Amino acid sequence: MSHTNGNGHAGKGNGHGEVAYGEFGSDLGHAGIEQMDDRAGRICSTQRQHIGAANRPKIVAAREELSDVDRELEKVRDERRGEQASSRR
């Protein structure tokens, strides 16, 4: 049984008209999935950068606020230690 090649003509046994459909389709499918995976990765990376850039000011402000809270907490702890030390005397 002879299959037609891409131009509609049946192969003549020279190797140019016969197509190994399973192998060709599988290779094409794998290439398509690899390309889709690559594109999806690039899109995700771009989105991650965009979101990070948009949130950067909020992140910086939150870190500064956390640093202020940490300093205040340490100040209160120091005061508390001082009170406990003077009450023991």
PDB file of N, CA, C and O in Angstrom:
ATOM      1  N   MET A   1       0.853  -1.168   0.000  1.00  0.00           N
ATOM      2  CA  MET A   1       0.000   0.000   0.000  1.00  0.00           C
ATOM      3  C   MET A   1       0.894   1.224   0.000  1.00  0.00           C
ATOM      4  O   MET A   1       1.848   1.296   0.775  1.00  0.00           O
ATOM      5  N   SER A   2       0.606   2.161  -0.836  1.00  0.00           N
ATOM      6  CA  SER A   2       1.422   3.356  -0.983  1.00  0.00           C
ATOM      7  C   SER A   2       0.676   4.567  -0.425  1.00  0.00           C
ATOM      8  O   SER A   2      -0.512   4.751  -0.688  1.00  0.00           O
ATOM      9  N   HIS A   3       1.370   5.370   0.327  1.00  0.00           N
ATOM     10  CA  HIS A   3       0.794   6.596   0.868  1.00  0.00           C
ATOM     11  C   HIS A   3       1.178   7.751  -0.043  1.00  0.00           C
ATOM     12  O   HIS A   3       2.186   7.681  -0.746  1.00  0.00           O
ATOM     13  N   THR A   4       0.394   8.792  -0.034  1.00  0.00           N
ATOM     14  CA  THR A   4       0.779   9.974  -0.807  1.00  0.00           C
ATOM     15  C   THR A   4       1.662  10.842   0.051  1.00  0.00           C
ATOM     16  O   THR A   4       1.526  10.885   1.274  1.00  0.00           O
ATOM     17  N   ASN A   5       2.576  11.537  -0.612  1.00  0.00           N
ATOM     18  CA  ASN A   5       3.444  12.438   0.129  1.00  0.00           C
ATOM     19  C   ASN A   5       2.807  13.825   0.191  1.00  0.00           C
ATOM     20  O   ASN A   5       1.644  13.989  -0.177  1.00  0.00           O
ATOM     21  N   GLY A   6       3.550  14.808   0.646  1.00  0.00           N
ATOM     22  CA  GLY A   6       3.009  16.139   0.864  1.00  0.00           C
ATOM     23  C   GLY A   6       2.480  16.823  -0.387  1.00  0.00           C
ATOM     24  O   GLY A   6       1.618  17.695  -0.282  1.00  0.00           O
ATOM     25  N   ASN A   7       2.973  16.451  -1.582  1.00  0.00           N
ATOM     26  CA  ASN A   7       2.490  17.110  -2.793  1.00  0.00           C
ATOM     27  C   ASN A   7       1.393  16.315  -3.484  1.00  0.00           C
ATOM     28  O   ASN A   7       1.005  16.641  -4.606  1.00  0.00           O
ATOM     29  N   GLY A   8       0.890  15.279  -2.827  1.00  0.00           N
ATOM     30  CA  GLY A   8      -0.228  14.515  -3.357  1.00  0.00           C
ATOM     31  C   GLY A   8       0.151  13.357  -4.254  1.00  0.00           C
ATOM     32  O   GLY A   8      -0.737  12.651  -4.731  1.00  0.00           O
ATOM     33  N   HIS A   9       1.430  13.130  -4.504  1.00  0.00           N
ATOM     34  CA  HIS A   9       1.874  12.039  -5.360  1.00  0.00           C
ATOM     35  C   HIS A   9       2.333  10.858  -4.527  1.00  0.00           C
ATOM     36  O   HIS A   9       2.940  11.024  -3.469  1.00  0.00           O
ATOM     37  N   ALA A  10       2.038   9.677  -5.011  1.00  0.00           N
ATOM     38  CA  ALA A  10       2.465   8.469  -4.310  1.00  0.00           C
ATOM     39  C   ALA A  10       3.963   8.295  -4.466  1.00  0.00           C
ATOM     40  O   ALA A  10       4.547   8.666  -5.484  1.00  0.00           O
ATOM     41  N   GLY A  11       4.579   7.719  -3.431  1.00  0.00           N
ATOM     42  CA  GLY A  11       6.017   7.484  -3.475  1.00  0.00           C
ATOM     43  C   GLY A  11       6.357   6.425  -4.514  1.00  0.00           C
ATOM     44  O   GLY A  11       5.548   5.546  -4.810  1.00  0.00           O
ATOM     45  N   LYS A  12       7.557   6.521  -5.061  1.00  0.00           N
ATOM     46  CA  LYS A  12       7.985   5.584  -6.091  1.00  0.00           C
ATOM     47  C   LYS A  12       9.128   4.710  -5.597  1.00  0.00           C
ATOM     48  O   LYS A  12       9.892   4.175  -6.400  1.00  0.00           O
ATOM     49  N   GLY A  13       9.251   4.561  -4.276  1.00  0.00           N
ATOM     50  CA  GLY A  13      10.297   3.699  -3.754  1.00  0.00           C
ATOM     51  C   GLY A  13      11.645   4.373  -3.647  1.00  0.00           C
ATOM     52  O   GLY A  13      12.630   3.719  -3.305  1.00  0.00           O
ATOM     53  N   ASN A  14      11.720   5.675  -3.931  1.00  0.00           N
ATOM     54  CA  ASN A  14      13.002   6.374  -3.831  1.00  0.00           C
ATOM     55  C   ASN A  14      13.238   6.959  -2.440  1.00  0.00           C
ATOM     56  O   ASN A  14      14.253   7.615  -2.204  1.00  0.00           O
ATOM     57  N   GLY A  15      12.310   6.724  -1.529  1.00  0.00           N
ATOM     58  CA  GLY A  15      12.470   7.207  -0.169  1.00  0.00           C
ATOM     59  C   GLY A  15      11.926   8.604   0.049  1.00  0.00           C
ATOM     60  O   GLY A  15      11.849   9.071   1.185  1.00  0.00           O
ATOM     61  N   HIS A  16      11.553   9.270  -1.014  1.00  0.00           N
ATOM     62  CA  HIS A  16      11.051  10.638  -0.860  1.00  0.00           C
ATOM     63  C   HIS A  16       9.542  10.699  -0.727  1.00  0.00           C
ATOM     64  O   HIS A  16       9.012  11.687  -0.219  1.00  0.00           O
ATOM     65  N   GLY A  17       8.843   9.680  -1.166  1.00  0.00           N
ATOM     66  CA  GLY A  17       7.394   9.714  -1.133  1.00  0.00           C
ATOM     67  C   GLY A  17       6.794   8.989   0.052  1.00  0.00           C
ATOM     68  O   GLY A  17       5.625   9.205   0.372  1.00  0.00           O
ATOM     69  N   GLU A  18       7.551   8.146   0.704  1.00  0.00           N
ATOM     70  CA  GLU A  18       7.057   7.400   1.842  1.00  0.00           C
ATOM     71  C   GLU A  18       7.279   8.207   3.122  1.00  0.00           C
ATOM     72  O   GLU A  18       8.349   8.776   3.335  1.00  0.00           O
ATOM     73  N   VAL A  19       6.272   8.243   3.947  1.00  0.00           N
ATOM     74  CA  VAL A  19       6.372   8.983   5.207  1.00  0.00           C
ATOM     75  C   VAL A  19       6.085   8.021   6.339  1.00  0.00           C
ATOM     76  O   VAL A  19       5.082   7.308   6.319  1.00  0.00           O
ATOM     77  N   ALA A  20       6.965   8.000   7.327  1.00  0.00           N
ATOM     78  CA  ALA A  20       6.729   7.198   8.527  1.00  0.00           C
ATOM     79  C   ALA A  20       5.856   8.055   9.438  1.00  0.00           C
ATOM     80  O   ALA A  20       6.362   8.819  10.260  1.00  0.00           O
ATOM     81  N   TYR A  21       4.551   7.920   9.284  1.00  0.00           N
ATOM     82  CA  TYR A  21       3.612   8.824   9.932  1.00  0.00           C
ATOM     83  C   TYR A  21       3.726   8.834  11.449  1.00  0.00           C
ATOM     84  O   TYR A  21       3.693   9.906  12.053  1.00  0.00           O
ATOM     85  N   GLY A  22       3.856   7.689  12.072  1.00  0.00           N
ATOM     86  CA  GLY A  22       3.940   7.646  13.530  1.00  0.00           C
ATOM     87  C   GLY A  22       5.151   8.387  14.054  1.00  0.00           C
ATOM     88  O   GLY A  22       5.039   9.178  14.991  1.00  0.00           O
ATOM     89  N   GLU A  23       6.311   8.141  13.459  1.00  0.00           N
ATOM     90  CA  GLU A  23       7.544   8.777  13.903  1.00  0.00           C
ATOM     91  C   GLU A  23       7.518  10.271  13.610  1.00  0.00           C
ATOM     92  O   GLU A  23       7.891  11.079  14.459  1.00  0.00           O
ATOM     93  N   PHE A  24       7.080  10.635  12.419  1.00  0.00           N
ATOM     94  CA  PHE A  24       7.026  12.043  12.033  1.00  0.00           C
ATOM     95  C   PHE A  24       6.069  12.817  12.939  1.00  0.00           C
ATOM     96  O   PHE A  24       6.396  13.905  13.413  1.00  0.00           O
ATOM     97  N   GLY A  25       4.899  12.255  13.171  1.00  0.00           N
ATOM     98  CA  GLY A  25       3.914  12.915  14.027  1.00  0.00           C
ATOM     99  C   GLY A  25       4.401  13.051  15.454  1.00  0.00           C
ATOM    100  O   GLY A  25       4.180  14.070  16.108  1.00  0.00           O
ATOM    101  N   SER A  26       5.067  12.009  15.928  1.00  0.00           N
ATOM    102  CA  SER A  26       5.593  12.033  17.288  1.00  0.00           C
ATOM    103  C   SER A  26       6.663  13.105  17.427  1.00  0.00           C
ATOM    104  O   SER A  26       6.656  13.869  18.392  1.00  0.00           O
ATOM    105  N   ASP A  27       7.584  13.166  16.469  1.00  0.00           N
ATOM    106  CA  ASP A  27       8.640  14.184  16.502  1.00  0.00           C
ATOM    107  C   ASP A  27       8.042  15.583  16.429  1.00  0.00           C
ATOM    108  O   ASP A  27       8.463  16.483  17.156  1.00  0.00           O
ATOM    109  N   LEU A  28       7.076  15.760  15.563  1.00  0.00           N
ATOM    110  CA  LEU A  28       6.431  17.056  15.414  1.00  0.00           C
ATOM    111  C   LEU A  28       5.697  17.441  16.697  1.00  0.00           C
ATOM    112  O   LEU A  28       5.745  18.595  17.125  1.00  0.00           O
ATOM    113  N   GLY A  29       5.024  16.478  17.300  1.00  0.00           N
ATOM    114  CA  GLY A  29       4.321  16.734  18.552  1.00  0.00           C
ATOM    115  C   GLY A  29       5.268  17.129  19.664  1.00  0.00           C
ATOM    116  O   GLY A  29       4.997  18.064  20.417  1.00  0.00           O
ATOM    117  N   HIS A  30       6.387  16.414  19.771  1.00  0.00           N
ATOM    118  CA  HIS A  30       7.381  16.731  20.808  1.00  0.00           C
ATOM    119  C   HIS A  30       7.963  18.122  20.586  1.00  0.00           C
ATOM    120  O   HIS A  30       8.153  18.880  21.537  1.00  0.00           O
ATOM    121  N   ALA A  31       8.243  18.454  19.330  1.00  0.00           N
ATOM    122  CA  ALA A  31       8.797  19.783  19.031  1.00  0.00           C
ATOM    123  C   ALA A  31       7.786  20.869  19.393  1.00  0.00           C
ATOM    124  O   ALA A  31       8.156  21.915  19.926  1.00  0.00           O
ATOM    125  N   GLY A  32       6.518  20.619  19.104  1.00  0.00           N
ATOM    126  CA  GLY A  32       5.478  21.591  19.428  1.00  0.00           C
ATOM    127  C   GLY A  32       5.346  21.794  20.926  1.00  0.00           C
ATOM    128  O   GLY A  32       5.172  22.919  21.395  1.00  0.00           O
ATOM    129  N   ILE A  33       5.428  20.713  21.668  1.00  0.00           N
ATOM    130  CA  ILE A  33       5.320  20.807  23.135  1.00  0.00           C
ATOM    131  C   ILE A  33       6.538  21.526  23.709  1.00  0.00           C
ATOM    132  O   ILE A  33       6.402  22.333  24.630  1.00  0.00           O
ATOM    133  N   GLU A  34       7.712  21.246  23.182  1.00  0.00           N
ATOM    134  CA  GLU A  34       8.912  21.944  23.651  1.00  0.00           C
ATOM    135  C   GLU A  34       8.807  23.440  23.390  1.00  0.00           C
ATOM    136  O   GLU A  34       9.162  24.255  24.242  1.00  0.00           O
ATOM    137  N   GLN A  35       8.317  23.795  22.205  1.00  0.00           N
ATOM    138  CA  GLN A  35       8.163  25.205  21.869  1.00  0.00           C
ATOM    139  C   GLN A  35       7.130  25.870  22.785  1.00  0.00           C
ATOM    140  O   GLN A  35       7.351  26.986  23.255  1.00  0.00           O
ATOM    141  N   MET A  36       6.020  25.202  23.037  1.00  0.00           N
ATOM    142  CA  MET A  36       4.987  25.740  23.912  1.00  0.00           C
ATOM    143  C   MET A  36       5.530  25.905  25.331  1.00  0.00           C
ATOM    144  O   MET A  36       5.270  26.918  25.980  1.00  0.00           O
ATOM    145  N   ASP A  37       6.278  24.920  25.812  1.00  0.00           N
ATOM    146  CA  ASP A  37       6.859  24.980  27.144  1.00  0.00           C
ATOM    147  C   ASP A  37       7.839  26.147  27.252  1.00  0.00           C
ATOM    148  O   ASP A  37       7.852  26.857  28.257  1.00  0.00           O
ATOM    149  N   ASP A  38       8.652  26.345  26.229  1.00  0.00           N
ATOM    150  CA  ASP A  38       9.610  27.452  26.214  1.00  0.00           C
ATOM    151  C   ASP A  38       8.883  28.793  26.251  1.00  0.00           C
ATOM    152  O   ASP A  38       9.253  29.683  27.017  1.00  0.00           O
ATOM    153  N   ARG A  39       7.865  28.936  25.436  1.00  0.00           N
ATOM    154  CA  ARG A  39       7.095  30.186  25.402  1.00  0.00           C
ATOM    155  C   ARG A  39       6.404  30.443  26.739  1.00  0.00           C
ATOM    156  O   ARG A  39       6.405  31.571  27.232  1.00  0.00           O
ATOM    157  N   ALA A  40       5.824  29.414  27.319  1.00  0.00           N
ATOM    158  CA  ALA A  40       5.151  29.563  28.614  1.00  0.00           C
ATOM    159  C   ALA A  40       6.147  29.999  29.684  1.00  0.00           C
ATOM    160  O   ALA A  40       5.832  30.846  30.520  1.00  0.00           O
ATOM    161  N   GLY A  41       7.344  29.424  29.659  1.00  0.00           N
ATOM    162  CA  GLY A  41       8.382  29.811  30.613  1.00  0.00           C
ATOM    163  C   GLY A  41       8.776  31.262  30.466  1.00  0.00           C
ATOM    164  O   GLY A  41       8.952  31.967  31.460  1.00  0.00           O
ATOM    165  N   ARG A  42       8.917  31.721  29.213  1.00  0.00           N
ATOM    166  CA  ARG A  42       9.279  33.124  28.984  1.00  0.00           C
ATOM    167  C   ARG A  42       8.158  34.054  29.425  1.00  0.00           C
ATOM    168  O   ARG A  42       8.422  35.115  29.989  1.00  0.00           O
ATOM    169  N   ILE A  43       6.913  33.671  29.177  1.00  0.00           N
ATOM    170  CA  ILE A  43       5.772  34.497  29.591  1.00  0.00           C
ATOM    171  C   ILE A  43       5.719  34.582  31.116  1.00  0.00           C
ATOM    172  O   ILE A  43       5.519  35.663  31.670  1.00  0.00           O
ATOM    173  N   CYS A  44       5.895  33.451  31.795  1.00  0.00           N
ATOM    174  CA  CYS A  44       5.871  33.443  33.259  1.00  0.00           C
ATOM    175  C   CYS A  44       6.989  34.312  33.827  1.00  0.00           C
ATOM    176  O   CYS A  44       6.772  35.052  34.786  1.00  0.00           O
ATOM    177  N   SER A  45       8.179  34.227  33.245  1.00  0.00           N
ATOM    178  CA  SER A  45       9.304  35.019  33.710  1.00  0.00           C
ATOM    179  C   SER A  45       9.019  36.509  33.538  1.00  0.00           C
ATOM    180  O   SER A  45       9.304  37.306  34.431  1.00  0.00           O
ATOM    181  N   THR A  46       8.467  36.875  32.408  1.00  0.00           N
ATOM    182  CA  THR A  46       8.133  38.273  32.146  1.00  0.00           C
ATOM    183  C   THR A  46       7.071  38.760  33.116  1.00  0.00           C
ATOM    184  O   THR A  46       7.178  39.865  33.647  1.00  0.00           O
ATOM    185  N   GLN A  47       6.052  37.952  33.353  1.00  0.00           N
ATOM    186  CA  GLN A  47       4.996  38.330  34.297  1.00  0.00           C
ATOM    187  C   GLN A  47       5.555  38.492  35.709  1.00  0.00           C
ATOM    188  O   GLN A  47       5.192  39.430  36.419  1.00  0.00           O
ATOM    189  N   ARG A  48       6.434  37.581  36.113  1.00  0.00           N
ATOM    190  CA  ARG A  48       7.047  37.636  37.438  1.00  0.00           C
ATOM    191  C   ARG A  48       7.829  38.941  37.596  1.00  0.00           C
ATOM    192  O   ARG A  48       7.750  39.594  38.636  1.00  0.00           O
ATOM    193  N   GLN A  49       8.585  39.321  36.560  1.00  0.00           N
ATOM    194  CA  GLN A  49       9.347  40.570  36.606  1.00  0.00           C
ATOM    195  C   GLN A  49       8.410  41.772  36.675  1.00  0.00           C
ATOM    196  O   GLN A  49       8.660  42.714  37.429  1.00  0.00           O
ATOM    197  N   HIS A  50       7.341  41.743  35.897  1.00  0.00           N
ATOM    198  CA  HIS A  50       6.373  42.840  35.879  1.00  0.00           C
ATOM    199  C   HIS A  50       5.721  43.003  37.253  1.00  0.00           C
ATOM    200  O   HIS A  50       5.621  44.117  37.766  1.00  0.00           O
ATOM    201  N   ILE A  51       5.283  41.906  37.840  1.00  0.00           N
ATOM    202  CA  ILE A  51       4.635  41.946  39.157  1.00  0.00           C
ATOM    203  C   ILE A  51       5.632  42.413  40.218  1.00  0.00           C
ATOM    204  O   ILE A  51       5.289  43.218  41.084  1.00  0.00           O
ATOM    205  N   GLY A  52       6.869  41.907  40.150  1.00  0.00           N
ATOM    206  CA  GLY A  52       7.891  42.320  41.099  1.00  0.00           C
ATOM    207  C   GLY A  52       8.173  43.815  41.013  1.00  0.00           C
ATOM    208  O   GLY A  52       8.314  44.486  42.035  1.00  0.00           O
ATOM    209  N   ALA A  53       8.255  44.335  39.787  1.00  0.00           N
ATOM    210  CA  ALA A  53       8.503  45.768  39.607  1.00  0.00           C
ATOM    211  C   ALA A  53       7.345  46.594  40.143  1.00  0.00           C
ATOM    212  O   ALA A  53       7.555  47.644  40.751  1.00  0.00           O
ATOM    213  N   ALA A  54       6.127  46.124  39.921  1.00  0.00           N
ATOM    214  CA  ALA A  54       4.949  46.852  40.396  1.00  0.00           C
ATOM    215  C   ALA A  54       4.874  46.851  41.918  1.00  0.00           C
ATOM    216  O   ALA A  54       4.413  47.825  42.514  1.00  0.00           O
ATOM    217  N   ASN A  55       5.316  45.780  42.548  1.00  0.00           N
ATOM    218  CA  ASN A  55       5.211  45.646  44.008  1.00  0.00           C
ATOM    219  C   ASN A  55       6.454  46.113  44.760  1.00  0.00           C
ATOM    220  O   ASN A  55       6.439  46.188  45.989  1.00  0.00           O
ATOM    221  N   ARG A  56       7.522  46.426  44.042  1.00  0.00           N
ATOM    222  CA  ARG A  56       8.784  46.778  44.689  1.00  0.00           C
ATOM    223  C   ARG A  56       8.632  47.921  45.705  1.00  0.00           C
ATOM    224  O   ARG A  56       9.147  47.791  46.816  1.00  0.00           O
ATOM    225  N   PRO A  57       7.953  49.033  45.383  1.00  0.00           N
ATOM    226  CA  PRO A  57       7.804  50.100  46.386  1.00  0.00           C
ATOM    227  C   PRO A  57       7.088  49.634  47.656  1.00  0.00           C
ATOM    228  O   PRO A  57       7.462  50.027  48.761  1.00  0.00           O
ATOM    229  N   LYS A  58       6.073  48.808  47.498  1.00  0.00           N
ATOM    230  CA  LYS A  58       5.343  48.287  48.663  1.00  0.00           C
ATOM    231  C   LYS A  58       6.231  47.377  49.496  1.00  0.00           C
ATOM    232  O   LYS A  58       6.173  47.403  50.725  1.00  0.00           O
ATOM    233  N   ILE A  59       7.043  46.582  48.837  1.00  0.00           N
ATOM    234  CA  ILE A  59       7.941  45.665  49.541  1.00  0.00           C
ATOM    235  C   ILE A  59       8.984  46.451  50.325  1.00  0.00           C
ATOM    236  O   ILE A  59       9.261  46.135  51.482  1.00  0.00           O
ATOM    237  N   VAL A  60       9.562  47.470  49.701  1.00  0.00           N
ATOM    238  CA  VAL A  60      10.561  48.305  50.371  1.00  0.00           C
ATOM    239  C   VAL A  60       9.941  48.988  51.590  1.00  0.00           C
ATOM    240  O   VAL A  60      10.550  49.021  52.660  1.00  0.00           O
ATOM    241  N   ALA A  61       8.733  49.533  51.432  1.00  0.00           N
ATOM    242  CA  ALA A  61       8.050  50.205  52.546  1.00  0.00           C
ATOM    243  C   ALA A  61       7.757  49.225  53.672  1.00  0.00           C
ATOM    244  O   ALA A  61       7.929  49.564  54.843  1.00  0.00           O
ATOM    245  N   ALA A  62       7.321  48.023  53.340  1.00  0.00           N
ATOM    246  CA  ALA A  62       7.016  47.020  54.361  1.00  0.00           C
ATOM    247  C   ALA A  62       8.285  46.600  55.105  1.00  0.00           C
ATOM    248  O   ALA A  62       8.246  46.388  56.317  1.00  0.00           O
ATOM    249  N   ARG A  63       9.398  46.479  54.402  1.00  0.00           N
ATOM    250  CA  ARG A  63      10.663  46.120  55.059  1.00  0.00           C
ATOM    251  C   ARG A  63      11.125  47.230  55.998  1.00  0.00           C
ATOM    252  O   ARG A  63      11.629  46.961  57.088  1.00  0.00           O
ATOM    253  N   GLU A  64      10.951  48.476  55.570  1.00  0.00           N
ATOM    254  CA  GLU A  64      11.316  49.601  56.431  1.00  0.00           C
ATOM    255  C   GLU A  64      10.439  49.623  57.682  1.00  0.00           C
ATOM    256  O   GLU A  64      10.926  49.862  58.787  1.00  0.00           O
ATOM    257  N   GLU A  65       9.155  49.374  57.501  1.00  0.00           N
ATOM    258  CA  GLU A  65       8.239  49.337  58.648  1.00  0.00           C
ATOM    259  C   GLU A  65       8.614  48.211  59.597  1.00  0.00           C
ATOM    260  O   GLU A  65       8.603  48.397  60.814  1.00  0.00           O
ATOM    261  N   LEU A  66       8.945  47.045  59.055  1.00  0.00           N
ATOM    262  CA  LEU A  66       9.366  45.919  59.887  1.00  0.00           C
ATOM    263  C   LEU A  66      10.636  46.266  60.661  1.00  0.00           C
ATOM    264  O   LEU A  66      10.766  45.915  61.833  1.00  0.00           O
ATOM    265  N   SER A  67      11.556  46.943  60.019  1.00  0.00           N
ATOM    266  CA  SER A  67      12.788  47.348  60.682  1.00  0.00           C
ATOM    267  C   SER A  67      12.484  48.316  61.832  1.00  0.00           C
ATOM    268  O   SER A  67      13.072  48.215  62.909  1.00  0.00           O
ATOM    269  N   ASP A  68      11.561  49.254  61.591  1.00  0.00           N
ATOM    270  CA  ASP A  68      11.153  50.184  62.661  1.00  0.00           C
ATOM    271  C   ASP A  68      10.535  49.430  63.836  1.00  0.00           C
ATOM    272  O   ASP A  68      10.837  49.725  64.992  1.00  0.00           O
ATOM    273  N   VAL A  69       9.682  48.471  63.545  1.00  0.00           N
ATOM    274  CA  VAL A  69       9.031  47.675  64.591  1.00  0.00           C
ATOM    275  C   VAL A  69      10.069  46.872  65.364  1.00  0.00           C
ATOM    276  O   VAL A  69       9.994  46.775  66.588  1.00  0.00           O
ATOM    277  N   ASP A  70      11.036  46.296  64.654  1.00  0.00           N
ATOM    278  CA  ASP A  70      12.104  45.534  65.328  1.00  0.00           C
ATOM    279  C   ASP A  70      12.909  46.433  66.268  1.00  0.00           C
ATOM    280  O   ASP A  70      13.243  46.025  67.381  1.00  0.00           O
ATOM    281  N   ARG A  71      13.223  47.657  65.824  1.00  0.00           N
ATOM    282  CA  ARG A  71      13.955  48.592  66.678  1.00  0.00           C
ATOM    283  C   ARG A  71      13.136  48.963  67.916  1.00  0.00           C
ATOM    284  O   ARG A  71      13.666  49.013  69.026  1.00  0.00           O
ATOM    285  N   GLU A  72      11.853  49.221  67.717  1.00  0.00           N
ATOM    286  CA  GLU A  72      10.975  49.565  68.832  1.00  0.00           C
ATOM    287  C   GLU A  72      10.852  48.401  69.813  1.00  0.00           C
ATOM    288  O   GLU A  72      10.870  48.605  71.027  1.00  0.00           O
ATOM    289  N   LEU A  73      10.728  47.189  69.292  1.00  0.00           N
ATOM    290  CA  LEU A  73      10.655  46.007  70.147  1.00  0.00           C
ATOM    291  C   LEU A  73      11.926  45.859  70.978  1.00  0.00           C
ATOM    292  O   LEU A  73      11.864  45.576  72.174  1.00  0.00           O
ATOM    293  N   GLU A  74      13.063  46.050  70.347  1.00  0.00           N
ATOM    294  CA  GLU A  74      14.330  45.930  71.084  1.00  0.00           C
ATOM    295  C   GLU A  74      14.422  47.007  72.165  1.00  0.00           C
ATOM    296  O   GLU A  74      14.913  46.744  73.263  1.00  0.00           O
ATOM    297  N   LYS A  75      13.953  48.211  71.860  1.00  0.00           N
ATOM    298  CA  LYS A  75      13.946  49.297  72.841  1.00  0.00           C
ATOM    299  C   LYS A  75      13.077  48.932  74.050  1.00  0.00           C
ATOM    300  O   LYS A  75      13.483  49.143  75.193  1.00  0.00           O
ATOM    301  N   VAL A  76      11.880  48.384  73.799  1.00  0.00           N
ATOM    302  CA  VAL A  76      10.974  47.977  74.879  1.00  0.00           C
ATOM    303  C   VAL A  76      11.603  46.844  75.689  1.00  0.00           C
ATOM    304  O   VAL A  76      11.504  46.833  76.916  1.00  0.00           O
ATOM    305  N   ARG A  77      12.239  45.906  75.023  1.00  0.00           N
ATOM    306  CA  ARG A  77      12.897  44.801  75.746  1.00  0.00           C
ATOM    307  C   ARG A  77      14.010  45.325  76.644  1.00  0.00           C
ATOM    308  O   ARG A  77      14.155  44.891  77.787  1.00  0.00           O
ATOM    309  N   ASP A  78      14.798  46.266  76.115  1.00  0.00           N
ATOM    310  CA  ASP A  78      15.876  46.846  76.916  1.00  0.00           C
ATOM    311  C   ASP A  78      15.312  47.557  78.146  1.00  0.00           C
ATOM    312  O   ASP A  78      15.843  47.420  79.249  1.00  0.00           O
ATOM    313  N   GLU A  79      14.228  48.319  77.949  1.00  0.00           N
ATOM    314  CA  GLU A  79      13.599  49.010  79.071  1.00  0.00           C
ATOM    315  C   GLU A  79      13.098  48.004  80.109  1.00  0.00           C
ATOM    316  O   GLU A  79      13.262  48.199  81.313  1.00  0.00           O
ATOM    317  N   ARG A  80      12.499  46.950  79.629  1.00  0.00           N
ATOM    318  CA  ARG A  80      11.961  45.910  80.517  1.00  0.00           C
ATOM    319  C   ARG A  80      13.085  45.246  81.305  1.00  0.00           C
ATOM    320  O   ARG A  80      12.944  44.988  82.500  1.00  0.00           O
ATOM    321  N   ARG A  81      14.191  44.972  80.636  1.00  0.00           N
ATOM    322  CA  ARG A  81      15.344  44.369  81.327  1.00  0.00           C
ATOM    323  C   ARG A  81      15.858  45.311  82.419  1.00  0.00           C
ATOM    324  O   ARG A  81      16.216  44.882  83.515  1.00  0.00           O
ATOM    325  N   GLY A  82      15.884  46.613  82.088  1.00  0.00           N
ATOM    326  CA  GLY A  82      16.332  47.598  83.064  1.00  0.00           C
ATOM    327  C   GLY A  82      15.403  47.649  84.259  1.00  0.00           C
ATOM    328  O   GLY A  82      15.862  47.749  85.397  1.00  0.00           O
ATOM    329  N   GLU A  83      14.118  47.582  84.021  1.00  0.00           N
ATOM    330  CA  GLU A  83      13.130  47.596  85.121  1.00  0.00           C
ATOM    331  C   GLU A  83      13.286  46.359  85.992  1.00  0.00           C
ATOM    332  O   GLU A  83      13.222  46.447  87.219  1.00  0.00           O
ATOM    333  N   GLN A  84      13.490  45.208  85.363  1.00  0.00           N
ATOM    334  CA  GLN A  84      13.624  43.972  86.134  1.00  0.00           C
ATOM    335  C   GLN A  84      14.904  43.989  86.945  1.00  0.00           C
ATOM    336  O   GLN A  84      14.931  43.502  88.075  1.00  0.00           O
ATOM    337  N   ALA A  85      15.966  44.544  86.380  1.00  0.00           N
ATOM    338  CA  ALA A  85      17.244  44.591  87.108  1.00  0.00           C
ATOM    339  C   ALA A  85      17.140  45.518  88.310  1.00  0.00           C
ATOM    340  O   ALA A  85      17.671  45.203  89.375  1.00  0.00           O
ATOM    341  N   SER A  86      16.467  46.650  88.162  1.00  0.00           N
ATOM    342  CA  SER A  86      16.374  47.596  89.282  1.00  0.00           C
ATOM    343  C   SER A  86      15.402  47.092  90.352  1.00  0.00           C
ATOM    344  O   SER A  86      15.564  47.449  91.518  1.00  0.00           O
ATOM    345  N   SER A  87      14.419  46.293  90.013  1.00  0.00           N
ATOM    346  CA  SER A  87      13.487  45.753  90.999  1.00  0.00           C
ATOM    347  C   SER A  87      14.131  44.639  91.820  1.00  0.00           C
ATOM    348  O   SER A  87      13.644  44.337  92.910  1.00  0.00           O
ATOM    349  N   ARG A  88      15.181  44.033  91.348  1.00  0.00           N
ATOM    350  CA  ARG A  88      15.876  42.966  92.089  1.00  0.00           C
ATOM    351  C   ARG A  88      16.791  43.543  93.147  1.00  0.00           C
ATOM    352  O   ARG A  88      17.166  42.839  94.084  1.00  0.00           O
ATOM    353  N   ARG A  89      17.149  44.771  93.025  1.00  0.00           N
ATOM    354  CA  ARG A  89      18.117  45.362  93.952  1.00  0.00           C
ATOM    355  C   ARG A  89      17.512  45.693  95.252  1.00  0.00           C
ATOM    356  O   ARG A  89      18.197  46.198  96.141  1.00  0.00           O
TER     357      ARG A  89
END
